[in-house]
Amino acid sequence: MTEKTPTEVITWKALEYAAGRRSSAELETYLRAFIAFCRTQGWHDLAALHHLLMADDDVLRGAMRTGQLPPGFAPEIATLWTTFHRLWPAQVDLTEREPSGRRRPFQDGEWVVLVDRKGRSYLTRLEPGKNFTFHLGAVAMDAIIGQREGVAVRTTRGESLLVFRPTLRDYLLHMPRHAQVVYPKDSAIMAMWGDLFPGARVLESGLGSGALAMVILRMIGPDGVLVSYEIRKDFIRRAQRNITRWLGTLPDNHKIYNEDIQQARVEPESFDRVFLDLPTPTVGLAPATAALRPGGILVSLSPTVPQVQQTVEWLRASHLYACIEVIEVLLRPWNIRGHSVRPAHRMVAHTAFIVVARRILPGQQFVDDTYI
């Protein structure tokens, strides 16, 4: 049995997949376009192209800026890279999320959400010449590019779909994940009960897939600061990918540390808000309390009753918190069809408990009797 050569093993589809595994949406778009360019030029050495796609993001970003590949790559592919760079159009500002940008027609590379007549939504990215295919047929993306938001398109099976730019809620529910995400129904309450505001300094432990971090970043704005602690590197990579796919880049005001919050070295009373999403919340309460200023708010997310009980007992025993609340959010949709007005057959019930507490000055003679 003859052994396959690398070129026989590697496919164009595999190369597109490798290009998509970048931490920068801008770099991903550039590499996908370069792969398409190589195909049109009749490029056959897929192993050399795969070697290029395995380079570090920083190396490829530098080559994208200069139009020159560093030594170590095949001369032929370096020439192709330089030629493609000359043809590459002016960089699109993928971070644009202002209302004025949202009013423009759909463009190549944008995320869109397709909604069918039953209210089911499908998230996809627009690519010229490609189709979005699912159980209701296929939609040519060229039929969407150039249209305005709210347009209706038809699939090859005659089904009608509405096309919108995705909300943050749409993105959080559809994005790739390792860990269980904080659901929008919970993060909305956490943001409001946690009183996030523009310019806030926020400490987060338990980055997960980045869902809560994206909500916090939107609420605190560019003048705020979010510091996240996460012990798993694979979670950090996934979260960074999800954040950059949505924002177009990793925000400068988001600092991520691959550490346990128990080892965090933060200045005492330097944060306005603390958000915890940990398997054992009590392990993070001591460093979180030290980092939180008096008057600041702590928000902890836990899926089980014992975790909540232990968290509340710790907060009360510390004598450093008041206004302790425990919340469970149950989301029940309703169906309205003529004279038929009833709750939907399915609802989003228990996902997690939310514990909210307010930091007070040490030594205060105060009894929080909410749970007495």
Secondary structure, DSSP 8 states (H G I E B T S, - for coil): -----HHHH--HHHHHHHHH--S-HHHHHHHHHHHHHHHHTT---HHHHHHHHTS-HHHHHHHHHHS---TTS-HHHHHHHHHHHHH--S---TT--SHHHHTS---TT-EEEEE-TTS-EEEEE--TT-EEEETTEEEEGGGTTT--TT-EEE-TTS-EEEEE---HHHHHHHS--SS----HHHHHHHHHHTT--TT-EEEEE--TTSHHHHHHHHHH-TTSEEEEE-S-HHHHHHHHHHHHHHHSS--TTEEEE-S-GGG----TT-EEEEEE--SSTHHHHHHHHHHEEEEEEEEEEESSHHHHHHHHHHHHHHT-EEEEEEEE--B--EEEETTEEEE-S--B--S-EEEEEEE--TT-----GGG-
